[in-house]
Amino acid sequence: GAIIDMQRAIEIDPKDWQPYYYLGIYLNEYKKDYFGSLSALENYFKATQWVADYIDLEAQYYFSKSLYMKEFYDESFSSIDWLIKDYDLTTVLENVRIAEIYSLRGRNYYEKDSFALAMVDYEKAVELDPKYALYQELIGDFYLNTKEYDKAIEYYNKAILIDQNKTTVYEYRAYAEEMKEDFYAALIDMNEAIKLDPENGYYYLKRGEYKQKINDKKGACA
């Protein structure tokens, strides 16, 4: 309903920046319509002058996030890196949002295979918002990628302490345990992932593999 009203407001007054701003955020957060979000936010920037206030910085963050979600990593990186390098975000934004900005740049670094730089940004995000499980998980993913499986498991454990219902943490901790050939532990974690997301067929495939590894052939076939 909010989206429809914002679209109607734009029809009535296409020069008003406010409906473009809110529409861009709503489409990003609630509809996962990232191209629609990019279009709305681009019109927001055309309708207003950049003053680097809270609304400008929020719009830029969501613009960068939409680019990332559509896999335009170079463009997303340039957009978010500019915010971090050119502005003192602490004077305008709360730590939770600044953590999201660093995390987004870190994800772009990760996609561009700049893993060490990604790690720096992930650690900054954890420093700013230590109670958000995703940032601990992203550091775990970094260590999983660099084949430091014990370190990966350490950070996945931290993520689970924060959020026991985060499915992907159990999934990727299982992969780390698999690489350590600890198939019983991997099986337990994949069971937890299935409890949280029973419609994900790949989890059943992995559980079958782990059961086969521990010689439970009947369970693997099931």
matplotlib code that plots the C-alpha trace (Angstrom):
import matplotlib.pyplot as plt

x = [0.0, 2.8, 4.5, 1.3, 0.8, 4.3, 3.8, 0.6, 2.4, 5.0, 2.2, 0.7, 4.0, 7.0, 9.3, 8.9, 11.9, 10.3, 8.2, 11.2, 13.3, 10.8, 9.9, 13.5, 13.9, 10.5, 11.3, 14.7, 13.7, 10.3, 9.9, 13.5, 12.9, 16.4, 16.1, 13.0, 14.9, 17.7, 15.3, 13.5, 16.7, 18.2, 15.2, 15.6, 19.1, 17.9, 15.1, 17.3, 20.7, 23.3, 24.0, 25.3, 22.6, 21.0, 18.6, 21.2, 23.5, 20.7, 19.7, 23.3, 23.5, 20.4, 21.5, 24.8, 23.0, 20.7, 23.7, 25.4, 22.3, 22.1, 25.8, 27.1, 30.0, 32.4, 29.6, 28.4, 32.0, 32.6, 29.3, 29.9, 33.6, 33.0, 30.8, 33.4, 36.3, 34.7, 32.5, 32.6, 29.7, 29.8, 28.5, 25.3, 24.6, 24.2, 26.8, 24.3, 24.0, 27.7, 28.4, 26.1, 28.0, 31.3, 29.8, 28.6, 32.0, 33.5, 31.1, 32.1, 35.8, 35.0, 33.3, 36.3, 38.7, 40.2, 39.8, 42.2, 40.5, 37.1, 38.3, 39.2, 35.7, 34.0, 36.0, 35.1, 31.4, 31.7, 33.4, 30.5, 27.7, 28.9, 25.4, 24.6, 25.2, 25.7, 29.1, 30.4, 29.2, 30.9, 34.2, 33.6, 33.0, 36.3, 38.2, 36.3, 37.4, 41.0, 40.8, 41.3, 38.5, 39.0, 38.8, 35.8, 34.0, 35.0, 33.2, 30.2, 30.0, 29.9, 27.2, 25.0, 25.4, 23.9, 21.2, 20.3, 17.9, 20.3, 20.1, 23.1, 25.4, 24.6, 25.0, 28.4, 29.7, 28.7, 30.9, 33.8, 33.3, 33.1, 36.5, 37.9, 36.3, 34.2, 31.1, 29.1, 29.3, 28.5, 25.5, 24.2, 24.5, 22.9, 20.0, 19.6, 19.7, 16.9, 14.8, 15.0, 14.6, 12.9, 12.2, 15.9, 16.6, 20.4, 20.4, 19.0, 21.6, 24.4, 22.8, 22.7, 26.4, 27.3, 25.2, 27.0, 30.3, 29.4, 28.2, 24.5, 23.6, 19.9, 19.7, 21.7, 19.2, 16.3]
y = [0.0, 2.4, 1.7, 2.4, 5.6, 6.8, 5.9, 8.0, 10.9, 10.9, 11.0, 14.0, 15.9, 14.4, 17.1, 16.2, 14.3, 12.7, 9.9, 9.0, 8.6, 6.4, 4.4, 3.6, 2.3, 0.4, -1.4, -2.4, -3.6, -5.0, -6.0, -6.9, -4.9, -3.6, -2.2, -0.3, 0.9, 2.2, 4.0, 5.7, 6.7, 8.1, 10.3, 11.3, 12.5, 14.4, 16.1, 17.4, 18.8, 16.8, 18.2, 14.9, 15.0, 11.8, 11.4, 11.8, 9.3, 6.8, 7.1, 6.6, 3.5, 1.9, 2.9, 1.1, -1.9, -2.3, -2.2, -4.9, -7.1, -6.9, -7.9, -4.6, -4.9, -2.3, 0.3, -0.6, -0.4, 3.0, 4.3, 3.1, 3.7, 7.3, 7.7, 6.2, 8.2, 11.6, 12.0, 11.8, 9.4, 9.6, 13.1, 12.1, 8.4, 6.0, 3.2, 0.5, 2.2, 2.9, -0.8, -1.7, 0.7, -0.9, -4.4, -3.5, -2.3, -5.4, -7.6, -5.8, -6.3, -10.0, -10.3, -8.5, -11.1, -8.5, -10.7, -8.9, -5.6, -7.3, -8.6, -5.1, -3.8, -6.8, -6.3, -2.6, -3.6, -5.9, -3.1, -0.8, -3.3, -6.4, -7.8, -8.4, -12.0, -11.4, -9.6, -12.5, -14.9, -12.8, -13.1, -16.9, -17.0, -15.2, -17.9, -20.6, -19.2, -19.1, -22.7, -21.7, -23.9, -23.7, -19.9, -20.1, -22.3, -19.9, -17.0, -19.2, -20.1, -16.4, -15.7, -18.5, -17.2, -13.9, -15.5, -19.2, -19.1, -17.9, -20.8, -20.0, -20.1, -23.7, -24.4, -22.9, -24.3, -27.7, -27.0, -26.1, -29.2, -31.2, -29.9, -31.1, -34.5, -34.1, -35.5, -36.2, -32.5, -31.5, -33.8, -32.2, -28.7, -29.6, -31.1, -27.7, -25.9, -28.2, -27.5, -23.8, -24.1, -27.4, -26.4, -26.2, -29.3, -28.8, -29.3, -32.7, -33.6, -32.5, -34.4, -37.5, -37.1, -36.8, -39.9, -41.8, -40.7, -42.2, -45.4, -44.7, -45.8, -46.3, -42.8, -41.4, -43.0, -41.5]
z = [0.0, 0.8, -2.5, -4.4, -2.5, -3.3, -7.0, -7.0, -5.2, -8.0, -10.6, -8.9, -8.4, -10.3, -9.0, -5.3, -4.0, -1.0, -2.8, -4.9, -1.7, 0.2, -2.9, -3.5, 0.1, 0.1, -3.2, -1.9, 1.5, 1.0, -2.6, -3.5, -6.7, -7.1, -10.6, -9.4, -6.4, -8.6, -10.8, -7.9, -6.2, -9.4, -9.7, -6.1, -6.8, -9.9, -7.9, -5.0, -4.4, -2.6, 0.9, 2.5, 5.2, 6.7, 3.8, 1.1, 2.8, 3.3, -0.4, -1.5, 0.7, -0.8, -4.3, -3.7, -2.1, -5.1, -7.4, -5.3, -5.3, -9.1, -9.2, -10.5, -8.1, -9.6, -9.6, -6.2, -4.8, -6.3, -4.9, -1.3, -1.2, -2.1, 1.0, 3.3, 1.9, 1.4, 4.4, 8.2, 8.6, 12.4, 12.4, 10.6, 10.9, 13.9, 14.3, 13.1, 9.6, 9.4, 10.1, 7.2, 4.9, 5.8, 5.4, 2.0, 0.9, 2.3, 0.3, -2.8, -2.0, -1.5, -4.9, -6.4, -4.8, -2.5, 0.5, 2.9, 2.3, 2.8, 6.1, 7.3, 6.5, 8.1, 11.3, 11.3, 11.0, 14.0, 16.0, 15.2, 15.6, 17.6, 18.2, 14.5, 13.5, 9.8, 10.4, 12.4, 9.7, 6.9, 8.8, 9.1, 5.3, 4.8, 6.8, 5.0, 1.7, 2.9, 4.2, 7.8, 8.9, 12.7, 12.5, 10.3, 12.9, 15.6, 14.0, 13.0, 16.7, 17.5, 15.0, 16.4, 19.9, 18.6, 16.4, 16.8, 13.9, 11.1, 8.7, 6.6, 9.6, 10.3, 6.5, 6.2, 9.5, 8.2, 5.1, 7.4, 9.4, 6.2, 5.1, 8.4, 7.7, 10.9, 9.2, 12.4, 13.3, 9.7, 9.8, 13.0, 11.5, 8.3, 10.3, 12.0, 8.6, 7.4, 10.5, 9.7, 5.9, 5.1, 1.5, 0.5, -1.5, -1.5, 2.3, 1.8, -0.8, 1.7, 4.5, 2.3, 1.5, 5.2, 6.1, 3.4, 4.8, 8.2, 6.5, 7.0, 3.5, 4.2, 5.7, 2.7, 0.2, 2.1]

ax = plt.figure().add_subplot(projection="3d")
ax.plot(x, y, z, "-o")
ax.set_aspect("equal")
plt.show()
